[in-house]
Amino acid sequence: MRVISGKFRGRKLKAVPGLRTRPTTDKVKEAVFNMLGLQINGPVLDLFAGSGALAIEAVSRGADFAVLVDRQYQAIKTIKENIALTKEISNFEVIKADAFRILKMLAEKNYKFNYIFLDPPYKQQKIVAVLQQLRELNLLAKDAIIVCETDQQAQLPETITGYTLWKRADYGITEVTFYQLRGE
């Protein structure tokens, strides 16, 4: 794994040891960021962060700040090691917590995210519930984009209240679905 583009380009990132975390491949990560465009801006939330590769790539490409959340100790340790490689640790906040519980805390702190990466364990898909909670807690900036990485069996819906399906792409066993917050 490596940072593909931007100010941290070429830095090699560590994967989380063990089999509990499935890293996003460089091919999928590159395709995701090509679809998002050259310049990422504003704050980013990586809710099931794993190694932190997606958030680090986003900050490398211009995101102001990234919050990385994972509940697994080994993931948090790996995220911190990977962030240290950037030498810009002030651009990142790492939180060890359950995804649903942390959203309420982030809302209380008035966070608003332009981009959210959701790549939960494939066997524990709760993406639609997370999308609903993000909207209900007012955690999304205007026109926020949510990138959901799943396996082919997840079959995320085309219609979710408050969101527009923006793009969908398949990469082998991986499917990436992009939703955009719909203006009310």
VENKA-V760201 format. One record per residue. RES is the residue in one small letter. SS is DSSP state (H for helix, E for strand, C for the rest). PHI is phi in degrees with one decimal (999 if undefined). Layout:
# VENKA-V760201
res | ss | phi
RES | SS | PHI
RES | SS | PHI
This chain:
# VENKA-V760201
res | ss | phi
m | C | 999
r | E | -150.0
v | C | -82.1
i | C | -83.7
s | C | -148.4
g | C | 91.5
k | C | -69.0
f | C | -103.4
r | C | -47.8
g | C | 86.2
r | C | -69.1
k | E | -83.9
l | C | -105.1
k | C | -85.9
a | C | -91.9
v | C | -70.0
p | C | -64.3
g | C | 93.9
l | C | -107.6
r | C | -78.0
t | C | -121.8
r | C | -111.0
p | C | -71.2
t | C | -69.9
t | C | -68.4
d | H | -58.7
k | H | -61.2
v | H | -68.0
k | H | -60.5
e | H | -63.1
a | H | -63.9
v | H | -59.0
f | H | -72.5
n | H | -64.7
m | H | -70.5
l | H | -72.8
g | C | 108.8
l | C | -68.8
q | C | -111.2
i | C | -98.0
n | C | -136.8
g | C | 76.3
p | E | -80.6
v | E | -126.4
l | E | -119.4
d | E | -112.3
l | C | -79.7
f | C | -121.9
a | C | -68.4
g | C | 59.2
s | C | -86.8
g | C | 87.1
a | H | -58.9
l | H | -67.5
a | H | -66.6
i | H | -63.6
e | H | -61.4
a | H | -63.6
v | H | -66.8
s | H | -57.8
r | C | -94.8
g | C | 120.9
a | C | -59.7
d | C | -66.9
f | E | -165.5
a | E | -133.9
v | E | -105.2
l | E | -115.7
v | E | -123.4
d | E | -153.1
r | C | -100.9
q | C | -93.7
y | H | -56.0
q | H | -62.0
a | H | -65.5
i | H | -59.9
k | H | -60.5
t | H | -66.6
i | H | -56.7
k | H | -62.6
e | H | -65.4
n | H | -68.4
i | H | -63.6
a | H | -58.4
l | H | -64.4
t | H | -77.3
k | C | 61.8
e | C | -133.2
i | H | -64.9
s | H | -69.5
n | H | -87.3
f | E | -134.8
e | E | -125.7
v | E | -109.9
i | E | -130.3
k | E | -92.3
a | C | -168.0
d | C | -73.5
a | H | -57.2
f | H | -68.3
r | H | -67.7
i | H | -69.8
l | H | -59.7
k | H | -63.6
m | H | -65.0
l | H | -64.0
a | H | -65.3
e | H | -62.4
k | C | -90.1
n | C | 62.0
y | C | -68.8
k | C | -138.5
f | E | -107.8
n | E | -83.4
y | E | -135.0
i | E | -132.1
f | E | -106.5
l | E | -120.1
d | C | -135.5
p | C | -73.5
p | C | -53.3
y | H | -57.0
k | H | -79.8
q | H | -123.3
q | C | -68.1
k | C | -137.2
i | H | -63.0
v | H | -61.9
a | H | -64.0
v | H | -64.5
l | H | -59.3
q | H | -64.0
q | H | -67.6
l | H | -57.2
r | H | -70.5
e | H | -61.5
l | C | -86.2
n | C | 59.2
l | C | -94.1
l | E | -109.1
a | E | -71.6
k | E | -55.4
d | E | 62.9
a | E | -56.2
i | E | -116.5
i | E | -114.4
v | E | -106.1
c | E | -113.1
e | E | -105.4
t | E | -138.7
d | E | -90.6
q | C | -64.5
q | C | -77.1
a | C | -62.2
q | C | 46.1
l | C | -62.7
p | C | -70.6
e | C | -75.5
t | E | -118.0
i | E | -133.2
t | C | -50.9
g | C | 90.3
y | E | -127.3
t | E | -115.1
l | E | -69.7
w | E | -94.8
k | E | -155.2
r | E | -146.6
a | E | -145.8
d | E | -108.8
y | E | -136.4
g | C | 66.6
i | C | -81.8
t | E | -98.8
e | E | -120.4
v | E | -116.4
t | E | -119.5
f | E | -109.6
y | E | -116.7
q | E | -123.4
l | E | -61.1
r | C | -89.1
g | C | -64.3
e | C | -87.4
